[in-house]
Amino acid sequence: MKYTINATKSINETLKSMKYGDTLFLENGVYKEKVVILINNITIEGESKDGVIITNHDWFTKIMPDFNECNTFRTYTLLAGGENITIKNLTIENSSVPSSRYGQALALYAEGDGFKAYNVALKSAQDTLFTGPLSLDLIERHQGFLPEYQLRGKKSRQIYENCDICGDVDFIFGAAQALFINCNIISIAREGKDGIDGFLCAPSTYQEDKYGYLFYKCNLIKENGVKNVYLGRPWRDYGSAAFIDCKMDDHINPEGFNPWGNSGRDKTSRFYEYNENADLSKRVKWAHILNKDEATKLVNEFFELVGYKK
């Protein structure tokens, strides 16, 4: 069944009537709502990416109705926790910007297996997109604090195609195996910085998973004033991300990757890169610089892993 609503109606209230296989169509407008989707195999489609905006204003230190701080993993504007959820042609934003004032503030928390986003804009600053599941230590730490559907630790394969993802610090992070293809990854200006403008991604890939993130043919671009951004850093041991055939503005640090201070995670991390049109000679020694055949093999294996059809 297809449901159609405008911004005078509640997305969450409409979801209560929806079932497996249904579609929700959102007419252009601003939907001021914190949305939780736990239904399997549904689609949320907007009339247009710029015209449909789902927005909320929670941040890490905000005191919630339970008198606790919000915590990173409750700041989301939209949480997609069901299996095989598809969203397309819309914007999800957390208006808690800049990060120097608000800190962590998720726009999208995506966890269910088979999650897909097409022609979607994700806007925040720090921690814009969390690609669940949580790392095992955080699942243990947050028992009794977060709801059970955020503590499952189930593997999640995700696809983001033709999306715009904006942020500054670790603005794509988590343990999912996620493909980003033909996306614009946009580094925004960061206030109060200490010489580093940001980090595109911070994977916490599970040790047993061969791959974490693949950024394939993405455009890594910047706002004015952004000069020094790392491609990624490992949020947990074994963090994994690959950048293959991406176009990059001059804001990307020549070293490419950061070890996360003195964490020692550079010894277990798995970062890969291939770009025949870029000088990668200054990349950190613990990154894996691939040749063309190795890059092609990685891409093909990743496509098969997440079920992406060329």
The 8 nearest C-alpha neighbors of each residue, nearest first, counted from 0:
[[1, 21, 22, 2, 20, 17, 18, 23],
 [0, 2, 22, 21, 23, 3, 24, 17],
 [1, 3, 23, 24, 22, 0, 4, 21],
 [4, 2, 24, 23, 25, 1, 5, 26],
 [5, 3, 25, 8, 26, 24, 2, 6],
 [4, 6, 26, 7, 8, 25, 28, 27],
 [5, 7, 30, 8, 28, 29, 4, 26],
 [8, 6, 5, 9, 4, 30, 28, 29],
 [7, 9, 6, 5, 4, 10, 12, 13],
 [10, 8, 12, 11, 13, 7, 6, 32],
 [9, 11, 13, 12, 14, 8, 34, 32],
 [12, 10, 14, 13, 9, 34, 15, 35],
 [13, 11, 9, 15, 14, 10, 16, 8],
 [12, 14, 10, 15, 11, 16, 9, 17],
 [13, 15, 17, 11, 16, 12, 10, 36],
 [16, 14, 13, 12, 17, 11, 18, 10],
 [17, 15, 14, 13, 18, 12, 2, 11],
 [18, 16, 14, 15, 21, 13, 19, 38],
 [17, 19, 21, 20, 38, 16, 41, 39],
 [18, 20, 40, 39, 21, 41, 38, 17],
 [19, 21, 41, 40, 18, 22, 0, 39],
 [22, 20, 0, 41, 19, 18, 1, 17],
 [23, 21, 42, 1, 41, 43, 2, 0],
 [22, 24, 2, 43, 1, 3, 44, 42],
 [25, 23, 3, 44, 45, 2, 43, 22],
 [26, 24, 45, 4, 5, 3, 46, 44],
 [25, 27, 5, 46, 4, 45, 28, 24],
 [28, 26, 51, 50, 46, 25, 47, 5],
 [27, 29, 51, 6, 50, 26, 52, 30],
 [28, 30, 52, 6, 53, 51, 31, 27],
 [31, 29, 53, 6, 32, 52, 54, 28],
 [32, 30, 54, 55, 53, 29, 33, 6],
 [31, 33, 30, 55, 34, 54, 53, 76],
 [34, 32, 76, 77, 55, 35, 31, 75],
 [33, 35, 77, 11, 32, 76, 78, 36],
 [34, 36, 78, 77, 79, 37, 33, 11],
 [37, 35, 79, 38, 80, 78, 81, 34],
 [36, 38, 81, 80, 35, 39, 79, 82],
 [39, 37, 81, 36, 19, 40, 18, 41],
 [40, 38, 82, 81, 19, 41, 83, 84],
 [39, 41, 83, 20, 84, 19, 82, 38],
 [40, 42, 20, 21, 84, 22, 39, 19],
 [43, 41, 22, 85, 86, 84, 44, 23],
 [42, 44, 86, 23, 22, 24, 85, 87],
 [45, 43, 24, 87, 86, 88, 25, 23],
 [46, 44, 25, 88, 89, 47, 24, 51],
 [45, 47, 26, 27, 25, 88, 51, 44],
 [48, 46, 88, 50, 45, 49, 89, 51],
 [89, 47, 49, 88, 50, 90, 51, 119],
 [50, 48, 47, 51, 90, 89, 52, 88],
 [49, 51, 27, 47, 48, 28, 52, 46],
 [52, 50, 27, 89, 28, 49, 45, 48],
 [51, 53, 90, 29, 91, 30, 54, 89],
 [54, 52, 30, 91, 31, 29, 90, 92],
 [53, 55, 92, 31, 93, 91, 52, 32],
 [54, 56, 76, 93, 32, 31, 33, 94],
 [55, 57, 94, 95, 93, 58, 54, 76],
 [58, 56, 74, 55, 104, 61, 95, 59],
 [59, 57, 104, 74, 61, 101, 60, 103],
 [58, 60, 70, 69, 71, 103, 61, 102],
 [61, 59, 68, 69, 58, 62, 70, 101],
 [60, 62, 69, 68, 58, 59, 63, 57],
 [63, 61, 68, 67, 66, 69, 60, 64],
 [62, 64, 66, 65, 67, 69, 68, 61],
 [65, 63, 66, 62, 67, 69, 68, 61],
 [64, 66, 63, 67, 62, 68, 69, 144],
 [67, 65, 63, 64, 62, 68, 69, 61],
 [68, 66, 65, 62, 63, 69, 64, 61],
 [69, 67, 62, 60, 61, 70, 63, 59],
 [68, 70, 59, 61, 73, 63, 60, 62],
 [71, 69, 59, 68, 72, 73, 60, 74],
 [72, 70, 59, 74, 73, 103, 104, 69],
 [71, 73, 70, 74, 75, 105, 69, 108],
 [72, 74, 71, 69, 75, 70, 145, 57],
 [73, 75, 57, 58, 104, 105, 71, 72],
 [76, 74, 105, 106, 77, 107, 73, 108],
 [75, 77, 33, 106, 55, 93, 107, 54],
 [76, 78, 34, 107, 75, 35, 33, 108],
 [79, 77, 108, 35, 109, 107, 36, 80],
 [80, 78, 109, 36, 81, 110, 108, 35],
 [79, 81, 111, 37, 110, 36, 78, 109],
 [82, 80, 37, 39, 111, 38, 79, 84],
 [81, 83, 111, 39, 112, 84, 113, 40],
 [84, 82, 113, 40, 114, 39, 112, 85],
 [83, 85, 114, 40, 41, 82, 42, 81],
 [86, 84, 42, 115, 116, 114, 43, 41],
 [87, 85, 43, 116, 42, 44, 115, 117],
 [86, 88, 117, 44, 118, 119, 116, 89],
 [87, 89, 48, 45, 47, 118, 119, 44],
 [48, 88, 90, 45, 51, 119, 87, 47],
 [91, 89, 120, 52, 48, 119, 121, 51],
 [92, 90, 53, 121, 52, 106, 54, 120],
 [93, 91, 122, 54, 106, 121, 123, 94],
 [92, 94, 106, 123, 55, 95, 56, 54],
 [93, 95, 56, 96, 92, 55, 123, 54],
 [96, 94, 56, 93, 101, 58, 104, 97],
 [97, 95, 98, 94, 124, 123, 101, 100],
 [96, 98, 99, 100, 124, 101, 95, 190],
 [97, 99, 102, 101, 100, 96, 124, 125],
 [100, 98, 97, 190, 101, 102, 191, 189],
 [101, 99, 98, 97, 102, 96, 95, 190],
 [100, 102, 98, 58, 95, 99, 97, 96],
 [103, 101, 98, 99, 100, 125, 59, 104],
 [104, 102, 125, 59, 126, 71, 58, 101],
 [103, 105, 58, 74, 126, 125, 95, 102],
 [106, 104, 75, 127, 126, 74, 107, 128],
 [105, 107, 93, 92, 76, 127, 75, 91],
 [108, 106, 128, 77, 105, 75, 78, 76],
 [107, 109, 78, 129, 75, 128, 79, 77],
 [110, 108, 79, 130, 131, 78, 107, 129],
 [109, 111, 131, 80, 132, 130, 155, 79],
 [112, 110, 82, 80, 81, 155, 114, 109],
 [113, 111, 155, 82, 156, 114, 83, 110],
 [112, 114, 83, 156, 157, 82, 115, 111],
 [113, 115, 157, 84, 83, 112, 85, 111],
 [116, 114, 85, 158, 157, 159, 86, 113],
 [115, 117, 159, 86, 87, 85, 119, 158],
 [118, 116, 87, 160, 119, 161, 159, 162],
 [119, 117, 162, 161, 88, 87, 160, 48],
 [118, 120, 162, 89, 88, 117, 87, 90],
 [121, 119, 90, 163, 162, 164, 91, 122],
 [122, 120, 164, 91, 92, 90, 165, 163],
 [123, 121, 92, 165, 106, 164, 93, 127],
 [122, 124, 127, 93, 166, 92, 106, 165],
 [123, 125, 166, 167, 98, 127, 96, 97],
 [124, 126, 168, 103, 170, 167, 98, 127],
 [127, 125, 170, 105, 169, 103, 128, 104],
 [128, 126, 105, 170, 123, 106, 125, 124],
 [129, 127, 171, 107, 126, 170, 105, 106],
 [130, 128, 108, 172, 173, 131, 171, 109],
 [129, 131, 173, 109, 175, 110, 172, 108],
 [132, 130, 110, 133, 173, 175, 174, 109],
 [131, 133, 152, 174, 110, 175, 153, 134],
 [132, 134, 131, 137, 138, 152, 135, 174],
 [133, 135, 137, 136, 138, 132, 203, 174],
 [134, 136, 138, 137, 133, 139, 152, 205],
 [137, 135, 139, 138, 134, 140, 133, 141],
 [138, 136, 140, 139, 134, 135, 141, 133],
 [139, 137, 135, 150, 136, 141, 140, 133],
 [138, 140, 136, 137, 142, 141, 135, 150],
 [141, 139, 137, 138, 142, 136, 144, 135],
 [140, 142, 144, 138, 139, 145, 137, 143],
 [143, 141, 144, 139, 140, 145, 138, 150],
 [142, 144, 145, 141, 146, 147, 140, 139],
 [145, 143, 141, 142, 146, 140, 147, 67],
 [144, 146, 141, 143, 149, 142, 147, 150],
 [147, 145, 148, 149, 144, 150, 143, 142],
 [146, 148, 150, 149, 145, 151, 142, 143],
 [147, 149, 146, 150, 151, 80, 145, 37],
 [148, 150, 147, 146, 151, 145, 132, 133],
 [151, 149, 147, 138, 148, 152, 146, 133],
 [152, 150, 153, 149, 148, 147, 132, 138],
 [151, 153, 132, 150, 133, 154, 135, 138],
 [154, 152, 151, 132, 155, 112, 111, 110],
 [153, 155, 152, 112, 132, 175, 156, 176],
 [156, 154, 112, 175, 111, 110, 176, 157],
 [155, 157, 176, 112, 113, 305, 177, 175],
 [156, 158, 177, 114, 113, 115, 178, 176],
 [159, 157, 115, 178, 177, 179, 116, 160],
 [160, 158, 116, 179, 115, 117, 178, 162],
 [159, 161, 180, 117, 162, 181, 179, 182],
 [162, 160, 182, 118, 181, 117, 180, 159],
 [161, 163, 182, 118, 119, 160, 120, 183],
 [164, 162, 120, 183, 182, 184, 121, 119],
 [163, 165, 121, 184, 120, 185, 122, 183],
 [166, 164, 185, 122, 186, 121, 184, 123],
 [167, 165, 124, 170, 186, 187, 123, 125],
 [166, 168, 197, 124, 186, 187, 125, 170],
 [169, 167, 197, 125, 198, 170, 126, 166],
 [170, 168, 200, 198, 201, 199, 126, 171],
 [169, 171, 126, 127, 166, 168, 125, 199],
 [172, 170, 200, 128, 169, 129, 126, 199],
 [173, 171, 201, 202, 129, 200, 130, 169],
 [172, 174, 130, 202, 203, 131, 129, 175],
 [173, 175, 204, 203, 132, 131, 202, 130],
 [176, 174, 155, 130, 131, 177, 173, 156],
 [175, 177, 211, 156, 212, 155, 157, 210],
 [176, 178, 157, 212, 175, 158, 156, 211],
 [177, 179, 158, 213, 212, 159, 180, 157],
 [180, 178, 214, 159, 160, 213, 215, 182],
 [179, 181, 215, 160, 182, 216, 217, 214],
 [182, 180, 217, 161, 216, 160, 215, 179],
 [183, 181, 161, 162, 217, 180, 163, 160],
 [182, 184, 163, 218, 217, 185, 219, 162],
 [185, 183, 219, 164, 218, 163, 220, 182],
 [184, 186, 165, 220, 221, 164, 183, 219],
 [187, 185, 221, 167, 166, 165, 222, 220],
 [186, 188, 222, 166, 167, 221, 185, 189],
 [189, 187, 225, 222, 224, 190, 186, 167],
 [188, 190, 196, 192, 167, 187, 191, 97],
 [191, 189, 192, 99, 188, 97, 98, 196],
 [192, 190, 99, 189, 193, 98, 194, 196],
 [191, 193, 190, 194, 195, 196, 189, 99],
 [194, 192, 195, 191, 196, 190, 189, 197],
 [193, 195, 192, 196, 227, 226, 191, 197],
 [196, 194, 227, 193, 197, 192, 228, 226],
 [197, 195, 227, 228, 189, 192, 225, 194],
 [196, 198, 168, 228, 167, 195, 229, 199],
 [199, 197, 229, 168, 169, 231, 228, 200],
 [200, 198, 230, 231, 169, 170, 171, 229],
 [199, 201, 231, 171, 169, 172, 198, 170],
 [200, 202, 172, 232, 234, 169, 233, 231],
 [203, 201, 238, 173, 172, 233, 234, 204],
 [202, 204, 174, 238, 235, 173, 234, 233],
 [205, 203, 174, 238, 211, 202, 239, 237],
 [204, 206, 208, 207, 174, 203, 237, 238],
 [205, 207, 237, 208, 204, 236, 209, 238],
 [206, 208, 205, 209, 204, 237, 210, 211],
 [209, 207, 205, 206, 210, 204, 211, 176],
 [208, 210, 207, 211, 206, 239, 205, 204],
 [211, 209, 208, 239, 176, 212, 240, 204],
 [210, 212, 176, 239, 204, 240, 175, 177],
 [213, 211, 240, 177, 176, 178, 241, 239],
 [212, 214, 241, 178, 240, 215, 179, 242],
 [213, 215, 179, 242, 241, 217, 180, 243],
 [214, 216, 180, 243, 217, 213, 244, 179],
 [217, 215, 245, 244, 181, 180, 243, 214],
 [216, 218, 181, 182, 245, 215, 183, 180],
 [217, 219, 183, 246, 245, 220, 184, 247],
 [220, 218, 247, 184, 246, 183, 185, 248],
 [219, 221, 185, 248, 218, 184, 247, 186],
 [222, 220, 186, 185, 187, 225, 223, 248],
 [221, 223, 187, 225, 188, 186, 224, 220],
 [222, 224, 225, 221, 188, 187, 226, 186],
 [223, 225, 226, 222, 188, 221, 187, 189],
 [224, 226, 188, 223, 222, 221, 196, 250],
 [227, 225, 250, 224, 228, 196, 249, 251],
 [226, 228, 250, 196, 195, 252, 251, 225],
 [229, 227, 197, 251, 196, 198, 252, 250],
 [230, 228, 198, 255, 231, 252, 256, 251],
 [231, 229, 199, 255, 256, 198, 200, 228],
 [232, 230, 200, 256, 198, 229, 199, 201],
 [231, 233, 257, 201, 258, 256, 259, 234],
 [234, 232, 238, 201, 235, 202, 268, 203],
 [235, 233, 201, 203, 202, 232, 238, 236],
 [236, 234, 203, 233, 238, 237, 264, 202],
 [235, 237, 264, 238, 267, 268, 233, 203],
 [238, 236, 268, 267, 206, 204, 239, 269],
 [239, 237, 204, 203, 233, 202, 268, 236],
 [238, 240, 269, 211, 270, 204, 210, 202],
 [241, 239, 212, 270, 211, 213, 271, 269],
 [240, 242, 271, 213, 272, 270, 212, 214],
 [243, 241, 272, 214, 213, 215, 271, 245],
 [242, 244, 273, 215, 245, 272, 274, 214],
 [245, 243, 274, 216, 215, 273, 246, 242],
 [246, 244, 216, 217, 243, 218, 215, 247],
 [247, 245, 218, 219, 217, 244, 248, 216],
 [248, 246, 219, 218, 245, 220, 249, 251],
 [247, 249, 220, 250, 219, 251, 221, 246],
 [248, 250, 251, 247, 226, 252, 227, 220],
 [251, 249, 226, 227, 248, 228, 225, 252],
 [250, 252, 228, 249, 229, 227, 253, 255],
 [251, 253, 255, 229, 254, 227, 228, 250],
 [254, 252, 255, 281, 282, 251, 279, 229],
 [255, 253, 282, 283, 252, 281, 256, 229],
 [256, 254, 253, 229, 230, 252, 282, 251],
 [255, 257, 231, 229, 230, 254, 232, 283],
 [256, 258, 232, 259, 231, 229, 255, 260],
 [259, 257, 265, 232, 260, 264, 233, 256],
 [260, 258, 257, 232, 262, 261, 233, 264],
 [259, 261, 262, 258, 257, 263, 264, 232],
 [260, 262, 263, 259, 258, 264, 265, 257],
 [261, 263, 264, 260, 259, 258, 265, 236],
 [264, 262, 265, 261, 266, 258, 260, 259],
 [265, 263, 266, 236, 262, 267, 268, 258],
 [264, 266, 258, 268, 263, 267, 285, 233],
 [265, 267, 264, 263, 268, 285, 236, 237],
 [268, 266, 237, 264, 265, 236, 269, 238],
 [269, 267, 237, 238, 265, 264, 239, 266],
 [268, 270, 239, 238, 237, 267, 240, 271],
 [269, 271, 240, 286, 239, 241, 287, 268],
 [272, 270, 241, 287, 288, 286, 242, 240],
 [273, 271, 242, 288, 241, 243, 289, 287],
 [272, 274, 243, 289, 288, 244, 294, 242],
 [275, 273, 244, 276, 277, 243, 272, 245],
 [274, 276, 277, 273, 244, 291, 278, 290],
 [275, 277, 274, 278, 244, 246, 273, 279],
 [278, 276, 274, 275, 279, 273, 246, 247],
 [277, 279, 280, 276, 281, 275, 274, 253],
 [280, 278, 281, 282, 277, 253, 288, 274],
 [279, 281, 278, 282, 253, 254, 283, 277],
 [282, 280, 254, 279, 253, 283, 278, 255],
 [281, 283, 254, 255, 279, 280, 253, 284],
 [284, 282, 254, 285, 286, 281, 256, 255],
 [283, 285, 286, 282, 287, 281, 254, 288],
 [284, 286, 283, 287, 265, 266, 270, 268],
 [287, 285, 270, 284, 283, 271, 288, 282],
 [286, 288, 271, 270, 289, 272, 285, 269],
 [289, 287, 272, 271, 273, 286, 290, 279],
 [290, 288, 273, 293, 294, 272, 287, 291],
 [289, 291, 293, 292, 294, 273, 288, 275],
 [290, 292, 294, 293, 295, 289, 273, 275],
 [293, 291, 295, 294, 290, 296, 289, 297],
 [294, 292, 296, 290, 295, 291, 289, 297],
 [293, 295, 291, 297, 296, 292, 289, 290],
 [294, 296, 292, 298, 293, 297, 291, 299],
 [295, 297, 293, 299, 294, 298, 300, 292],
 [298, 296, 294, 300, 295, 299, 301, 293],
 [299, 297, 301, 295, 300, 296, 302, 294],
 [298, 300, 302, 296, 301, 297, 295, 303],
 [301, 299, 303, 297, 298, 302, 304, 296],
 [300, 302, 304, 298, 303, 299, 297, 305],
 [303, 301, 307, 299, 304, 300, 305, 306],
 [302, 304, 306, 300, 301, 305, 299, 307],
 [303, 305, 301, 302, 306, 300, 156, 307],
 [306, 304, 156, 302, 303, 307, 301, 157],
 [307, 305, 303, 304, 302, 308, 301, 113],
 [308, 306, 302, 305, 303, 309, 158, 304],
 [307, 309, 306, 302, 303, 305, 299, 158],
 [308, 307, 302, 306, 299, 303, 180, 298]]
